[in-house]
Every structure is written in structure tokens, then in C-alpha cells.
């Protein structure tokens, strides 16, 4: 299992891919599978941990050199184990470009999960290397942008439902949780909450550059500690507490996000989600059952009047049935089995 080198597994804060990798690895180990996790040395796992970087390379995120050294070291280990008579059955790659590009050079079949959106550069890349690995998407929406590929399947992300607190009785605040960015639309959440007269809690990291400018321009002027409270990037325990206590979580996403992990985290806590229709939102939310899917800001405001119609118990049950680590592992194991039977070029 090859995780990106940018954030430890599991993450202490921001890090959706790393949470998914953590839950999958631990569930496979729990079932008795022999798993080697190639991540960073500050990761924690019950699998065998291998790494080239002792600490997560967060300050160098998405730079080529650390990614190449990380992925190259992982694949070299796979090749060396095969030469020593200990071949891996499957390599499951969660990195970006290099894992797919190098896949034909290792003796084990490679399964690659596409965690990002299909921008034009991705279309060219995956189109040219589509036979290098079994490609998996995290939503059906991703596949609509590039239907030419014969995908190995769709495996939705998971959350550790059992570890998340469930609350049927909610506090009076709304929540918007996630990285502060224009394409996440937190300014819409601020306007909706202020118009409704309901306190809003914002939590999420603010990166330098465009995200910082957006925060200071569109959000910070309204942060008064009462009607709008900003808590920044919160630790996992506080995040769970906020999710469980919220009357509803607002998800005003402004781009076609391939999978909004925070939506299923809220559902697991029994908290309904009000989301603008975009990307994979209709695959994740059951409109009128686990939240409301709306078209715009006005629809989000109107949906607040119907929040009491949503059963917290129904939200929790949906997360358990559709987005548990067990369900995710079942689907990936089916794909691993197919990978081992796939003819190698």
C-alpha cells in the first residue's frame, strides 16, 4: 500500500487520502492479510511500515523530487522482494502520477486509486497510460469526465463510523468544515447562516496565497465569535465533537469535487448535510433522507427550515451501511483478486 509522502498515516488534521489509506490498511490487517504500508516514518500502523522519509514532507507538498524518491523507493522494494522469492500479490498505489507511470516496471500487478478530479492534464496522462494499472475511482462522477477508460470499479471512501460520536440531540449551531477556499464556498455558508440568524462554526486550515486572500476578504470581516466563530484547523477529537453537535452541516461546494469525505463524517455523527449539487454530492447524500441537495444559496437557506425532518439515526445507519471500512475493504479485495488474474504485459 503506497500512500503519498506529504502527510502521515493517519493524519492528525487535514488529510483525506491518508485517512482512507489508514482505514483500509487497518481493516485488511484485522482480517489477517499481510500488508506493507509505504508511507512516512511518523505514521502509525499495525501493518509493516516502510519509508524513505522519517517525517511527512508537508512543506514540500506536490513537489516532484520527494514524490519521485518516495514512489521510486517503494517500487524498488517491490522489485527486490520479487527477486528474493517474496513477491507481493498486489501493489495498491494512492499517489499521483509516478505510481502509474512506473507500474509496468514492477513484477506485481498495480491497482491505482484516482483520488483527484479529471483536469485536462489527467485526461492526457491516464489516456496514454490506461493499461499500466487497474484504475479505480472514488465516485461514478469521476468516470463521466473520461468514459473511454475501462475502469476496474468505483470504491467510495470510508470513515471509521464506530469511532465517531453519534448524537441524536443537537446544539443550535451550523457547521462548515474543511479547507478554507473559494471553491469550498465557505462565504456562502456565512451568508446563509447570517440570513437565517443561526450561529455558524467554521473550522479548517487556511493555506497561504489565494486561500488566505479569500479568507481575509470574504470571511474574516464577519467573524465575531458569536454569529460566526472561526476555530481554524482543529484536531480530530474537536472535529468529531463539532460534527456530532451541529444542527446541520453546510457543504456549499463550488467545484465538481470527486468525493466530499466530510459529508459522510457528518452522517456518521447523525448530522444532516445541506449541500449544493455538484460533483459527487448526489451519490453521497440521499436527498430528504440524510440531508438536502440544493441548487444554490437560496435553496440552502430554504432547506434549513426542513432540517428537523431528517432522522439522525437514518444518517448514522446510512454511513454504517455504505461508507464503513468493512464495505470499502470488501470492494477493494474483489479488485485485488481480479488484479492477480490479469495478464501482465
C-alpha positions in Angstrom: 0.0 0.0 0.0 1.7 3.2 -1.2 0.4 6.4 0.4 1.6 9.9 -0.6 4.6 11.3 1.2 3.0 14.6 2.3 1.0 13.7 5.4 1.4 10.8 7.9 -1.0 7.9 8.1 -3.3 8.5 9.8 -3.3 12.3 9.7 -3.6 14.4 12.8 -5.7 17.0 11.0 -6.0 17.7 7.3 -5.5 14.6 5.1 -8.4 12.8 3.3 -6.4 10.3 1.3 -4.3 9.4 4.3 -7.4 8.7 6.4 -8.8 6.4 3.7 -5.4 4.6 3.4 -5.3 4.2 7.2 -8.8 2.7 7.4 -8.2 0.3 4.5 -4.8 -0.9 5.8 -6.0 -1.5 9.4 -9.1 -3.4 8.2 -7.0 -5.6 5.9 -4.6 -6.4 8.8 -7.6 -7.1 11.1 -8.8 -9.7 8.6 -5.4 -11.4 8.6 -3.9 -10.1 5.4 -0.1 -9.4 5.3 0.2 -5.7 4.5 3.2 -3.5 4.0 2.4 0.2 4.2 4.9 2.6 2.4 4.3 6.0 3.9 6.3 8.3 6.1 8.2 7.3 9.3 5.9 9.3 11.6 2.9 7.1 10.5 1.3 4.7 12.9 0.0 1.3 11.7 -0.4 -2.4 12.6 1.0 -3.2 9.1 4.7 -3.4 8.4 5.8 0.2 7.9 8.4 1.1 5.4 9.5 4.6 4.5 12.2 6.8 2.9 11.3 10.0 4.7 11.3 9.9 8.5 8.8 12.8 8.6 5.9 13.8 6.4 7.0 16.1 3.6 4.2 18.6 4.1 6.3 21.8 3.4 7.3 20.3 0.0 3.8 19.1 -0.9 3.3 18.2 -4.6 7.0 18.8 -5.5 8.5 16.3 -7.8 11.7 15.3 -6.0 10.2 14.0 -2.7 7.4 12.2 -4.6 9.8 10.6 -7.1 12.1 9.4 -4.2 9.2 8.1 -2.2 7.5 6.2 -5.0 10.7 5.0 -6.6 11.9 3.6 -3.3 8.6 1.8 -2.8 8.7 0.2 -6.2 12.3 -0.7 -5.9 11.4 -2.6 -2.7 8.7 -4.4 -4.6 11.1 -5.5 -7.3 13.8 -6.6 -4.8 11.2 -8.7 -2.9 10.2 -10.4 -6.1 13.9 -11.2 -6.9 14.3 -12.7 -3.4 11.4 -15.0 -4.0 8.9 -13.0 -1.9 6.7 -11.3 -4.5 3.8 -9.1 -3.5 0.4 -10.2 -4.7 -0.7 -6.6 -5.4 0.6 -3.1 -5.1 -2.1 -0.6 -4.3 -1.0 2.9 -5.2 -2.7 6.1 -3.8 -0.1 8.6 -5.2 -0.5 10.9 -8.2 1.5 10.4 -11.4 4.5 8.3 -10.8 2.9 5.2 -9.4 1.0 4.7 -12.6 4.0 5.7 -14.8 6.2 3.1 -13.1 3.7 0.3 -12.8 4.9 -1.8 -15.8 8.4 -1.8 -14.3 7.4 -3.9 -11.2 6.5 -7.6 -11.3 3.4 -7.3 -9.2 0.0 -6.0 -10.6 -0.8 -2.4 -9.6 -4.1 -1.1 -8.5 -4.3 2.7 -8.6 -7.0 4.8 -7.0 -7.6 8.1 -8.7 -8.3 10.5 -5.8 -8.4 13.7 -7.7 -10.6 15.3 -10.4 -10.1 14.8 -14.1 -8.5 18.0 -15.3 -7.2 18.1 -18.9 -3.7 17.1 -17.8 -5.1 14.0 -16.1 -7.1 13.1 -19.2 -4.0 13.1 -21.3 -2.0 11.1 -18.7 -4.5 8.4 -17.9 -5.4 8.1 -21.5 -1.8 7.4 -22.5 -1.1 5.0 -19.6 -4.5 3.4 -19.1 -3.2 -0.1 -19.4 -0.4 0.3 -16.8 -2.7 -0.4 -13.8 -6.2 -1.2 -12.8 -7.7 2.2 -12.3 -10.3 2.7 -9.5 -12.3 5.9 -9.0 -13.9 7.0 -5.7 -17.2 8.1 -7.4 -19.1 7.4 -10.5 -18.9 11.2 -11.3 -15.2 10.9 -11.9 -15.8 8.4 -14.7 -18.2 10.6 -16.5 -15.4 13.0 -17.4 -13.4 10.3 -19.1 -15.6 7.3 -20.1 -13.0 5.9 -22.5 -11.2 4.0 -19.8 -12.2 0.5 -18.8 -12.2 1.2 -15.0 -11.7 -1.6 -12.5 -14.6 -0.2 -10.4 -15.9 2.5 -8.1 -14.9 2.3 -4.4 -16.3 5.1 -2.3 -14.2 6.4 0.5 -14.9 5.3 4.1 -14.9 6.7 7.6 -14.4 4.9 10.9 -18.1 5.1 11.8 -17.6 3.2 15.1 -15.1 5.7 16.4 -17.2 8.8 15.6 -19.6 10.1 18.2 -23.3 9.8 17.5 -25.7 12.4 18.9 -29.4 12.5 18.3 -29.9 15.7 20.2 -28.1 18.6 18.6 -26.9 22.0 19.6 -28.0 25.2 17.9 -25.1 25.9 15.6 -24.5 25.2 11.9 -21.1 23.9 10.8 -18.9 24.4 7.8 -15.8 22.1 8.0 -12.9 21.9 5.5 -10.0 23.7 4.0 -10.9 27.4 3.6 -11.0 28.1 -0.1 -13.1 29.8 -2.7 -14.1 26.5 -4.4 -15.3 25.2 -1.0 -17.7 28.2 -0.7 -17.5 29.0 3.0 -18.5 32.6 2.2 -21.9 31.2 1.1 -22.2 29.3 4.4 -21.5 32.6 6.3 -24.3 34.5 4.3 -26.8 31.6 4.7 -26.2 31.4 8.5 -26.4 35.2 9.0 -29.6 35.4 6.9 -31.1 32.6 8.9 -30.0 34.0 12.2 -28.3 30.8 13.3 -24.7 30.7 14.7 -22.1 29.2 12.4 -18.9 27.5 13.3 -16.2 27.5 10.7 -13.3 25.0 11.0 -10.5 24.3 8.6 -6.9 25.3 7.6 -6.1 28.4 5.6 -3.3 27.9 3.2 -1.1 30.9 2.1 -1.8 32.7 -1.1 -5.2 32.6 -2.8 -6.9 30.8 0.1 -5.6 33.3 2.7 -6.7 36.2 0.5 -10.2 34.6 0.2 -10.4 34.2 3.9 -9.4 37.7 4.7 -11.7 39.2 2.1 -14.9 37.1 2.3 -14.9 35.5 5.7 -12.8 37.3 8.3 -14.9 40.5 8.3 -17.9 38.5 9.6 -16.1 36.5 12.3 -17.3 38.0 15.5 -17.1 35.0 17.9 -20.9 34.9 18.2 -22.8 34.7 14.9 -19.7 33.4 13.1 -16.9 31.6 15.0 -13.7 30.5 13.3 -11.7 27.7 15.0 -9.0 27.2 12.4 -7.7 23.7 11.7 -9.0 21.6 14.6 -7.6 18.2 15.9 -9.6 15.1 15.3 -11.2 15.0 18.7 -12.6 18.5 18.3 -13.6 17.9 14.7 -15.7 14.9 15.9 -17.2 17.0 18.7 -18.2 19.7 16.3 -19.7 17.3 13.8 -21.8 15.5 16.4 -23.2 18.7 17.9 -24.1 20.6 14.8 -27.8 21.2 13.9 -26.7 20.7 10.3 -23.5 20.8 8.2 -23.4 23.2 5.3 -21.5 22.0 2.2 -21.7 24.8 -0.3 -19.1 23.3 -2.7 -18.4 25.3 -5.8 -16.5 22.8 -7.9 -17.1 19.2 -9.1 -15.4 17.6 -6.1 -15.0 13.8 -6.7 -15.8 12.9 -3.1 -16.7 15.1 -0.1 -15.4 13.0 2.8 -16.7 15.4 5.4 -20.2 14.7 4.3 -20.0 11.0 5.4 -18.2 12.1 8.6 -21.2 14.3 9.4 -23.7 11.5 8.5 -21.8 9.1 10.8 -22.3 11.5 13.7 -26.1 11.7 12.9 -25.8 15.2 11.5 -27.7 16.1 8.3 -25.9 17.7 5.4 -27.2 20.6 3.2 -25.1 20.5 0.1 -25.1 22.4 -3.3 -25.5 19.9 -6.2 -22.0 19.5 -7.6 -19.7 16.6 -8.4 -20.4 13.5 -6.4 -22.9 15.1 -4.0 -25.9 13.2 -5.4 -24.0 9.9 -5.0 -23.3 10.5 -1.3 -26.4 12.2 0.0 -29.9 10.8 -0.1 -32.0 13.9 -0.7 -34.6 14.3 2.0 -33.2 11.3 4.0 -29.7 12.1 5.1 -29.8 15.8 4.1 -30.8 18.1 1.3 -29.3 18.6 -2.1 -30.0 22.2 -3.3 -29.2 24.2 -6.4 -27.9 27.4 -4.9 -27.6 29.7 -1.9 -31.3 30.3 -1.7 -32.0 26.6 -1.7 -29.6 26.1 1.1 -31.4 28.8 3.2 -34.8 27.2 2.5 -33.5 23.8 3.5 -32.7 25.0 7.0 -36.4 25.1 7.7 -36.7 21.4 7.0 -33.7 20.1 8.9 -35.9 18.6 11.6 -37.3 16.2 9.0 -34.0 14.4 8.9 -33.5 11.5 11.3 -30.1 11.4 12.9 -30.5 7.6 13.3 -31.1 7.3 9.5 -27.9 9.3 8.8 -25.8 7.1 11.1 -27.3 3.9 9.5 -26.5 5.2 6.0 -22.9 5.7 7.0 -22.6 2.3 8.5 -24.2 0.5 5.5 -22.5 2.4 2.7 -19.3 4.0 4.0 -17.7 1.7 6.6 -14.1 0.5 6.4 -15.5 -3.1 6.1 -17.5 -2.2 3.0 -14.6 -0.4 1.4 -12.2 -3.3 2.1 -14.7 -5.8 0.6 -14.8 -3.9 -2.7 -11.0 -3.5 -2.9 -10.4 -7.2 -2.2 -12.6 -8.0 -5.1 -10.5 -5.8 -7.3 -7.2 -7.2 -5.9 -8.4 -10.7 -6.8 -9.1 -9.6 -10.4 -5.7 -7.9 -10.5 -3.9 -11.1 -9.6 -5.6 -12.8 -12.6 -4.9 -10.0 -15.0 -2.4 -10.9 -17.7 0.8 -9.0 -17.4 2.3 -7.2 -20.4 
